[in-house]
């Protein structure tokens, strides 16, 4: 019967396993020393949104590698990147794309690594003379959301909300936390901090009254 008899939280982590009365030692590289999450996007303009994923990962000191992989302009790089991600030992890929948003699904077709898709609302930044209501995609990002979420049976891709790259980062950490108890502990504290933050704001709202609270918070 196989059982873990000791885990030491250093970098690298050494795990001792008993298997048929023999002891094996396995080394697990720390998520703070080696990239375990790949962040890719279809265009440099997507970096403004995808940066939210990087920021939350950086907050938890999780190393990640970031690249631009266009599903339509650099199709040959899709398969190359999938092999690269597996060879590097990535655990998760976060892929952001707007419009047709084929990148998450296409990269998922080349790897068994879990892919988290971030649908991005496309902004027409280069066409400044357009009216305000014409500066973003006609479907407001819904096209991207549907493209990522409606994968065929057998080829799933997780989809977060439109422009919610930060949520993709948190979801990726939850997957990693199954392997790293230290990270699981940090995520539990993160949820407690969110809880305390809501209580603090509620108390502030109660003391100030709604009108003063809104003026101060949204000035």
C-alpha positions in Angstrom: 0.0 0.0 0.0 1.4 3.4 -1.0 1.4 6.2 1.5 3.1 9.6 2.0 5.2 9.5 5.2 6.8 13.0 5.1 6.5 16.3 3.3 9.0 19.0 3.8 8.1 22.5 2.5 11.3 23.7 1.2 12.3 24.5 -2.4 12.6 22.0 -3.9 10.1 19.9 -1.9 11.1 16.4 -1.1 8.4 13.7 -0.7 9.1 10.3 0.8 6.8 7.5 -0.4 6.6 3.9 0.8 5.7 1.4 -1.9 6.0 -2.3 -1.1 8.4 -1.6 1.8 10.7 0.4 -0.5 11.2 4.1 0.0 11.3 6.4 -2.9 12.1 10.1 -2.8 10.4 12.5 -5.2 11.3 16.1 -5.8 8.5 18.7 -6.4 9.7 22.0 -7.7 8.3 25.0 -5.9 5.8 27.2 -7.7 7.8 30.2 -6.6 11.0 29.0 -8.4 9.7 27.6 -11.7 6.8 28.7 -14.0 3.9 26.4 -13.6 1.3 28.6 -15.3 1.5 29.8 -18.9 -0.4 33.0 -19.8 -1.0 33.5 -23.5 -3.1 36.0 -25.5 -4.0 36.5 -29.1 -2.7 40.1 -29.4 -0.6 42.6 -27.6 -3.8 44.7 -27.1 -5.1 41.9 -24.9 -2.3 42.5 -22.5 -4.2 45.2 -20.7 -6.8 42.7 -19.7 -4.5 39.7 -19.2 -2.3 41.7 -16.8 -5.0 41.1 -14.1 -4.1 37.4 -14.1 -0.4 38.2 -13.8 -1.0 40.6 -10.9 -2.9 38.1 -8.8 -0.3 35.4 -9.5 2.5 37.8 -8.6 0.7 38.6 -5.4 0.9 35.0 -4.4 4.5 34.7 -5.7 3.5 32.2 -8.4 5.9 32.2 -11.4 4.3 32.3 -14.8 5.5 32.6 -18.4 3.7 35.1 -20.7 3.5 35.0 -24.5 1.5 36.2 -27.5 0.2 33.3 -29.6 -2.2 34.3 -32.4 -4.5 31.4 -33.4 -5.0 33.0 -36.8 -1.8 34.8 -37.6 0.7 32.3 -36.1 -1.2 29.0 -36.3 2.0 26.9 -36.5 3.0 28.2 -33.0 0.0 26.7 -31.4 1.3 23.1 -31.5 4.8 24.3 -30.8 3.6 26.2 -27.7 1.6 23.2 -26.5 4.7 21.0 -26.6 6.7 23.8 -24.9 4.2 24.1 -22.1 4.2 20.3 -21.4 8.1 20.2 -21.6 8.3 23.1 -19.2 6.1 21.3 -16.7 3.3 23.8 -16.8 0.2 22.7 -14.8 -2.3 25.2 -16.4 -2.6 27.5 -19.4 -4.6 30.7 -19.2 -5.5 31.9 -22.7 -7.2 35.2 -23.4 -8.7 36.1 -26.8 -11.3 38.5 -28.2 -13.7 38.3 -31.2 -13.9 34.8 -32.6 -11.6 33.8 -29.6 -10.3 30.6 -31.0 -7.1 30.6 -29.1 -8.2 28.8 -25.9 -10.0 26.0 -27.8 -7.2 25.6 -30.3 -4.5 25.4 -27.7 -6.6 22.9 -25.7 -6.8 20.7 -28.8 -3.0 20.3 -28.8 -2.5 19.4 -25.1 -4.1 17.6 -22.1 -3.2 20.5 -19.8 -6.2 22.3 -18.4 -6.9 25.5 -20.2 -8.7 28.5 -18.7 -10.2 30.8 -21.3 -10.6 34.5 -20.8 -13.1 36.1 -23.3 -12.0 39.7 -24.1 -14.1 42.6 -25.2 -12.4 43.9 -28.3 -11.8 47.6 -28.3 -11.2 49.6 -31.5 -8.5 51.8 -29.9 -7.0 52.8 -33.3 -10.2 54.2 -34.6 -10.5 57.2 -32.2 -12.9 59.1 -34.5 -15.6 56.6 -34.1 -18.5 57.5 -31.7 -18.1 56.2 -28.1 -20.6 53.4 -28.6 -18.7 52.1 -31.6 -15.3 51.9 -29.9 -15.8 48.3 -28.8 -17.0 45.0 -30.5 -20.6 44.9 -31.6 -21.4 42.0 -29.3 -19.7 43.4 -26.2 -17.5 40.4 -25.6 -20.4 37.9 -25.8 -19.1 36.5 -29.0 -15.8 35.6 -27.3 -17.6 34.1 -24.3 -19.8 31.9 -26.4 -16.8 30.9 -28.6 -14.8 29.7 -25.6 -17.6 28.1 -23.6 -19.3 26.2 -26.4 -16.6 23.6 -27.0 -17.6 20.3 -28.4 -18.1 17.2 -26.2 -14.8 15.8 -25.1 -12.9 19.0 -25.5 -13.7 21.2 -22.5 -12.2 24.6 -21.8 -13.0 26.5 -18.6 -14.4 30.0 -19.4 -14.4 32.9 -16.9 -16.5 36.1 -17.3 -15.7 38.7 -20.0 -12.5 40.5 -19.2 -12.2 38.5 -15.9 -8.6 37.6 -16.2 -8.1 38.0 -12.5 -10.6 35.2 -11.9 -8.7 33.0 -14.3 -5.6 33.6 -12.1 -7.4 32.7 -9.0 -8.9 29.5 -10.6 -5.5 28.5 -11.7 -4.2 28.9 -8.2 -7.0 26.7 -6.9 -5.8 23.9 -9.2 -2.2 24.3 -8.1 -3.3 24.3 -4.4 -4.3 20.7 -4.7 -0.6 19.9 -5.1 0.8 22.6 -2.8 -0.7 22.7 0.7 1.2 25.9 1.4 -0.7 27.6 -1.4 -4.0 26.1 -0.2 -3.4 27.8 3.2 -2.7 31.1 1.5 -5.9 30.9 -0.6 -8.0 30.2 2.6 -6.5 33.3 4.1 -7.3 35.2 1.0 -11.0 34.3 1.4 -10.9 35.3 5.0 -9.5 38.6 4.0 -12.3 39.1 1.5 -14.8 38.3 4.2 -13.3 40.8 6.7 -13.1 43.5 4.0 -16.9 43.2 3.4 -17.6 43.5 7.1 -15.3 46.5 7.4 -17.1 48.3 4.5 -20.5 47.4 5.9 -19.6 49.0 9.2 -18.3 52.1 7.5 -21.5 52.3 5.5 -23.6 52.0 8.7 -21.7 54.7 10.5 -21.5 57.2 7.6 -24.9 56.7 6.0 -25.4 55.7 2.3 -25.1 59.2 0.8 -21.7 60.1 2.5 -20.4 56.6 1.9 -21.1 56.8 -1.8 -19.6 60.3 -2.1 -16.4 59.2 -0.4 -16.0 55.8 -2.2 -16.8 57.0 -5.7 -15.5 60.6 -5.7 
